[in-house]
Amino acid sequence: MQLAIRHDTVYRYEAPVHYSIQQLRLSPLTTPAQIVTQWHVDAPGKLDATRDAYGNTLMTLVLTRPHTEVRLRVRGEVETVPLPDGRLPEGEGPVPMQHFTSPTRLTEADAALAEFAHGLAPLDDAASVLDAAARVAERVRYEAGATDVTSSAAEAFALGRGVCQDHAHVMLAVCRARGVPARYVSGYLDPGEAPEMASHAWVDVWLDNGWVTVDVTHACFASEKYCRLAVGRDYEAAAPVRGRRVGGVSESLDVSVRVSAQQSQQ
């Protein structure tokens, strides 16, 4: 499948910012699951590119002149392949597997979430992982605005509401409570009739010496309708944009993401 992606991010500040640094994980990698045919990131300054500890493309933008706006523009095309039973055709990656069994602030299970996790069937095959994802999505109903990027898995679970980031964090907490390696995935989705889903988050779970990739929000395997941007232990390690600034007082954020898809020509 061919995915055409447009992603615009604009930060506006009430007063001039004197210094800002942004870390961007906005460039997907070509892997056995996807081929990046075109990709470009526009920013109001030089972008220094490297790889982070997880192997993601990491771009850093530093602005030292006064500014009241930061505008980021992404345009790209990616060709993806079907993933039977959600199996990724790739290995472990650069990070030891035990790293993905350790909870983080955003994915630590409290007593209620741990009880939920241990009440599920063993996570020993793709079908059981998919069933667990469905249970999480059922327990944490999708509702935009109910949480924010600082909300933890335990908080979203107690609230019973959240978005894709929360679903991913709760699923990670479940897996890690059961000793199963799992990682957070940020990326894009052909959203169909739900354009607000174009910027998305899901999880990879390590089973039988391979990754199974699962969209918890939709309780399905993440396959050719998905473009992967970055992976990490949680949102903070894989966020598309994170930064710090000096000055600016308050800020406003506008984000627009559009993904359109068509079948690849055979």
Residue pairs with C-beta under 8 A, 6 or more apart in sequence:
1 79
1 80
1 190
1 224
1 225
1 261
1 262
1 263
1 264
2 37
2 77
2 78
2 79
2 80
2 261
2 262
2 263
2 264
3 77
3 78
3 79
3 80
3 188
3 190
3 225
3 227
3 259
3 260
3 261
4 76
4 77
4 259
4 260
4 261
5 74
5 75
5 76
5 77
5 78
5 188
5 227
5 257
5 258
5 259
6 74
6 75
6 256
6 257
6 258
6 259
7 26
7 72
7 73
7 74
7 188
7 199
7 240
7 255
7 256
7 257
7 258
8 71
8 72
8 73
8 74
8 254
8 255
8 256
8 257
9 70
9 71
9 72
9 240
9 241
9 253
9 254
9 255
10 69
10 70
10 71
10 72
10 253
10 254
10 255
11 69
11 70
11 71
11 251
11 252
11 253
12 68
12 69
12 251
12 252
12 253
12 254
13 67
13 68
13 69
13 245
13 247
13 248
13 249
13 250
13 251
14 248
14 249
14 250
14 251
15 68
15 247
15 248
15 249
16 66
16 67
16 68
16 247
16 248
17 63
17 66
17 67
17 68
17 245
17 246
17 247
17 248
18 64
18 66
18 246
18 247
19 62
19 63
19 64
19 245
19 246
19 247
20 61
20 62
20 63
20 67
20 70
20 243
20 244
20 245
20 246
20 248
21 60
21 61
21 62
21 63
21 243
21 244
21 245
22 43
22 60
22 61
22 62
22 70
22 72
22 241
22 242
22 243
23 58
23 59
23 60
23 241
23 242
23 243
24 41
24 43
24 47
24 58
24 59
24 60
24 61
24 72
24 240
24 241
25 52
25 56
25 57
25 58
25 59
25 186
25 229
25 230
25 238
25 239
25 240
25 241
26 41
26 59
26 72
26 74
26 229
26 240
26 241
27 36
27 39
27 41
27 49
27 57
27 59
27 229
28 34
28 36
28 39
28 57
28 76
28 78
28 187
28 227
28 228
28 229
29 36
29 55
29 56
29 57
29 228
30 36
31 90
31 228
32 81
32 88
32 89
32 90
33 80
33 81
33 83
33 88
33 89
33 90
33 228
34 78
34 79
34 80
34 81
34 227
34 228
35 78
35 79
35 80
36 76
36 77
36 78
37 77
37 78
37 79
38 75
38 76
38 77
39 74
39 75
39 76
39 77
39 78
40 74
40 75
40 76
41 47
41 59
41 72
41 73
41 74
42 71
42 72
42 73
42 74
43 59
43 61
43 70
43 71
43 72
43 73
44 61
44 63
44 67
44 69
44 70
44 71
45 61
45 62
45 63
46 61
46 62
47 59
47 60
47 61
48 59
48 60
48 62
49 57
49 58
49 59
50 58
50 60
51 57
51 58
52 58
53 94
53 95
54 93
54 94
54 95
54 183
54 230
54 231
54 232
54 237
54 238
55 93
55 94
55 95
55 231
56 229
56 230
56 231
56 232
56 238
57 230
61 70
61 243
63 70
66 247
68 248
72 241
78 227
79 264
80 223
80 224
80 225
80 226
80 227
81 224
82 223
82 224
83 89
83 213
83 221
83 222
83 223
83 224
85 126
85 212
85 221
86 126
86 130
86 212
86 213
86 214
86 221
86 222
86 223
87 126
87 210
87 211
87 212
87 213
88 204
88 210
88 211
88 212
88 213
90 211
91 210
92 206
93 231
97 181
97 206
98 181
99 233
100 176
100 181
100 182
100 183
100 206
100 233
101 176
101 179
101 180
101 181
102 176
102 233
103 109
103 173
103 176
103 177
104 233
104 234
104 236
105 152
105 234
106 151
106 152
106 153
106 169
106 234
106 235
106 236
107 152
107 153
107 169
107 172
107 173
107 176
107 233
107 234
108 152
108 153
108 154
108 173
109 117
109 153
109 154
109 173
109 174
109 176
109 177
110 154
110 157
110 158
112 154
112 157
112 158
113 153
113 154
113 157
113 170
113 173
113 174
113 177
114 177
116 135
116 139
116 157
116 174
117 173
117 174
117 177
117 178
118 177
118 178
120 128
120 131
120 132
120 135
120 174
120 178
121 128
121 131
121 132
122 128
122 178
123 129
123 132
123 174
123 175
123 178
123 180
123 205
123 207
124 207
125 207
125 208
126 207
126 212
126 221
129 205
129 207
129 212
129 214
130 214
130 219
130 220
130 221
132 171
132 174
133 167
133 171
133 203
133 214
133 215
133 216
133 219
134 219
136 167
136 170
136 171
136 174
136 216
137 167
137 216
137 217
137 218
137 219
139 157
139 160
139 170
140 156
140 157
140 159
140 160
140 161
140 162
140 166
140 167
140 170
141 160
141 161
141 162
142 161
142 162
142 163
142 164
142 167
142 217
143 161
143 162
143 163
144 163
144 196
146 156
146 159
146 161
146 162
146 163
147 155
147 156
147 159
147 161
147 162
147 163
147 165
147 166
149 165
149 235
149 239
151 162
151 166
152 169
153 166
153 169
153 170
153 172
153 173
154 173
156 162
156 166
156 169
156 170
157 170
157 173
162 170
163 217
164 197
164 200
164 201
164 202
164 215
164 216
164 217
165 201
165 235
167 201
167 216
167 217
168 184
168 185
168 201
168 202
168 203
168 216
168 235
169 184
169 234
169 235
170 216
171 182
171 203
171 214
171 216
172 182
172 183
172 184
172 203
172 233
172 234
175 181
175 182
175 203
175 205
176 182
180 205
180 206
180 207
181 205
181 206
182 203
182 204
182 205
182 206
183 203
183 204
183 231
183 232
183 233
184 201
184 203
184 231
184 232
184 233
184 234
184 235
184 237
184 238
185 201
185 202
185 203
185 204
185 213
185 222
185 228
185 229
185 230
185 231
185 238
186 200
186 201
186 228
186 229
186 230
186 231
186 235
186 238
186 239
186 240
187 200
187 201
187 202
187 226
187 227
187 228
187 229
187 230
188 198
188 199
188 200
188 226
188 227
188 229
188 257
188 259
189 197
189 198
189 199
189 200
189 215
189 225
189 226
189 227
189 259
190 198
190 225
190 226
190 259
190 260
190 261
191 197
191 198
191 200
191 259
195 258
197 217
198 257
198 258
198 259
199 240
199 255
199 257
200 215
200 217
200 226
201 235
202 213
202 214
202 215
202 216
202 217
202 222
202 226
203 213
203 214
203 216
204 211
204 212
204 213
204 214
204 231
205 211
205 212
205 213
205 214
206 212
212 221
213 221
213 222
213 223
213 226
214 220
214 221
214 222
215 221
215 222
215 226
225 261
227 259
229 238
229 240
230 237
230 238
230 239
230 240
231 238
232 238
236 242
